[in-house]
Amino acid sequence: MERHSAYSNPGPYASLVAAVDPEIATIARTVTNLVGHYRAETEGLDQGNAGEIHLRGVAEILEADQSRHPLPLSEPRPPLSRVHGCCRDHALLAVSILRSHGVPARTRVGFAGYFIPGWWADHVVAELWDGERWLRFDPEFVDPSPDFSPHDLTAPDQRLFRTAAEAWLGWRSGELDLTDHGVAPDLPELIGPPLVRDYVVFEAAHLCGDELLLWDLWGGLLPDGELDDAVVDELAHLLVEGRDEDLERLYRSDDRLHPTGTVLRLDPLGGEPVEESLASAV
């Protein structure tokens, strides 16, 4: 996707985003400078701003940043005053920078096997089209290490990220059991096939330009939603096979798969679920 989505559009901050060099290491340095992870960096963030994890759009994220730091995005931010967010926000900011430079880019929802040994953590990364292939990278890592190259997760020796669709189909075929796929080992309610199933829908939504929060629910994802495994199987096959036009057609034609104006926003910080209109959320 070369054009901005409603969520990647920087709005009034377009010039700030366009000023960032679209080189992967620079992008990673920039997005981690702007946003601190609300779980991994809890002690280093101002908890008075914790509600920022619910900001959906790049323009909203940058509004929060610029209210505290009216500076170019490359200027260092004190860790305490960075915007609260997560991997989804790092990836969306990375995609926004790339799209602002005319580079096709997209977020990818799945599971990373490089944070905790033996564990595949839910994660969002970014992909850019380099003219020949979709190059997948993790913008949360600025520098590669001798045994890990986060700037090309599609390299043959770096298969440490599975898309949600790959994980789901692996389970359906009996190759994976998914007991090691989830948000965290100490959160049993957010582990295994039910979570991965929902993440297939998130992956489709992100590829179709609805880069929503990982705690937004709609359609078939709602507690009373009716979404059968056969539809998820179809989505997953289209995602893995890269059949983007067919994916878009299925996603847009089925109200169980795409948001229709409102979402039920859960709160990973423990607050009550809130129904929100997407029209006013970006």
N, C-alpha and C positions, 0 to 999 in steps of 0.2 A: 504494500500500500504506500503510494507516494504522496497522496493528499492527506491532509490532516483529518482525523476524526473529530467528533465533538469533544473528545477527552484529551487528545494530544495537541489540540490547537492552543497556542500560547496567548492568543488574544492580544491585549495591549502590551504584552511583554515579548512580542515577536522579535524585536530588534536585539533584545538581550539573548534570546535563544540563538538567533542567527549569528551572533558574534562568537559562539563557541565552535572551535575547530571540530569537524565531524570525524576525527580520528578516535579509534576505540579507547585508547588509554586516556585521552583527554576527556572524552565523554564520561568515562568511569570516574575520573577524578572530580569532574564537575558535579555529577549527580549525587555522589556520596558526600560531597561538600555541602550540598543543599539539604539533603534529607538524611536523618538518622533513623535507624530501624527501631521501632517501638518495643520490640522484644529483645533483640540482641544488644541494644545500647540503652536500656532503660535507665541505668544510673547516670548516664551522661547527658540526659535530656531534661528540659524543664517540664515537669509533669503538669504544670498549669496549662500547657498547650497540647495535652494528650489527645484532645478531641480532633486534632488535625489529621489523625489517621483516616478520618471519614471523608477527606477532601478527594473528589473524584477527578477533577480536571487539572491539567497542567497550569492553566491560567489561575486557578484557585490556589494551587501549591505555590506558585510564584508570587501571588498576591501576599500570602502569608510570609514568604521569605523576604520580599521587598519591604514589607511593613517594618521589619526589624533590621534589614540590611539593604539599603538603597544603593546597591553596588553592582558592578558586573558579576556575572555568575561564577567567574573564575576566582574572584577575591575570596580568600579563606573566611569561613564563618566560624565563630566560636562554637565548639560542639554543643554546649548547653542550649544555644539558641537556634539550632537547626530545626527545620520542620519535621514533625513526627510523621513517619510513614513506614513503608516496608518494601519488599522486593518489587511489588507491582508498581510502586511509585518510581523507584529507580529505573525500572525497565521502560515505563511510560515516558519519563523525562528523556531517556536515551533515544527512544523512538521519535519524540518530538524534535529533538536536535537534528536527527538524521533527515526526517521529512522536511524540516525547514531548509535544508540544503538540497532538496530534490532527490534524496536517496530513498528508494523504497525500503520501508522498515515496518516491523510488526512485533508485538509482544507474543510470547509463547508460554503457555501455562503447563506446568508439569511437576516433575519431582527430581531433585538433585541428590546425587549420592556422594557429594564431596564435603558435607558439613559435619556429619556424625558417622563414624565407621559403622558399616552394616545397616545404615538407615537412609531411606529416600525421603527427604523432606520436601513438603509442598513448596513450590518456588515458581517465580516468573522471571524469565530471561528475555533477551531481545534478539532479533534477527535482522540482518540487512542484506539486501541483494547486491552482490559484488560484481554483477554482470554475467555471472555464470551459475551461481548457486546462492541459496540462502545460507549465509554465514551466521551461525548462532554464537552469541557471546553473553557473558554474565557481567553487567555493568557494576556490580557490587565489588568487583575485584579490579584494582588499579594495575597491579603488576603480576605477571605470570611467575611461577616458580619452576624449578628444574623438572618437576614431575607433574605439573598441572598447568595447562594453558587455558585460562578462562576466556581468552579472546578468540578461541575457535573451538567451541564445544562439539563441533561436527567432525573434527579431525578423527581419523581411525583409532588413535590411541587415547582419545578423550571422551569416550562414550559414557559419560558420567551424568548425563541428563536424559530423562525419559519424558516425552510429552505425556499428558494425561491419556491421550488416545492410545499411545503405545502401551502404557501400563494396563489400561483396561482390556485391550485385546490380548495382552499377554496373560492376564488372569482368565479371560474367557476361553483361551486355548489350553489352559492348564500349565503354562510355562512359569507363571508367577502366582504367588499366593496373596500378595499385597499386605501381609501382616507387618511388613517393614516399610510401608508407604503411608505417610500421614503428616500431620502438622508437627507433632512431637511425640516421642515415646511415652511421655507421662500424661498424654491426653487421649486415653483409649477411645473416647467417643468420636475422635477425629482421625481415625486410622482405618485403613482397609477399603474393601470394595465400595461401600456406600459413598465414602468421600471421593474416591477416584471417579466414580460414576458422575457425581456432580461436577467434578473438575473437567470432564470431557465437554460438558456444556459450557463451562467457563472458557475453555480453550477455543471452542467454536465462536463464542461471543467475541473474544478478543481478536480473532482473525477476521471477523466480520465488522470490526470497528467499534464494538461495544466493549471497551476496555474497562469493565466495571470492577468494583471492589470484590475481593474474594469472600466477603461476608454479605454481599448483596444476594437476595433470593428473588426469583420471579418464576412465573409459569410452572413448569414441571418441577422446579427446585423447591417450591413452597411445601410446607408440611403436609398440606392436603393436595399437592400436585399429583397428577397422573402422568407419569413418564415411564413407559415400559422399556425394558432392556433392549428390545429389538431396535428401537429408535436410536438409543445410545450406541448400539453396535454400528448402525448405519452412519451416524455422525463420525464415529471413530475411524471407520474405514475411509471415509471421504477425507478426513484430516491426514491420516497416515499416507494415503495415496496422492495427496496434494491436488485433489480435484476441487479447486477453489470455487469455480462457478457452480458446480453441483452443491457444494457445501453452502454457499450463499443462498441458493434457491431453497434448499431444505430449511435452513435456519430462519429465513424471512417468512416462509409460508406456514410455519407451525408455531402457534402462540405459546406452546409449551416450552419452546426453545429460546425465544427472544423476549426481552422486556417490552411491555406495551404501554409504557408511560409511568409506571410506578414500580418500585421495588420494596421488599421488606429488608431493611438494613439491620443485620445483627450487630452485636458489639463485642469484639473479642476482649474488651476491657471489663466486661461484666454488666454493662448497662442493658436496659430493656430494648427489645426490638422496636424499630421505628419504621412506619411506612413513609416513603419519601417519593416525591415527584421528580422524575429525571429532568423534566423541563426546566426546573429551577436549580438543578444540582450541578450544572456545569456553566 
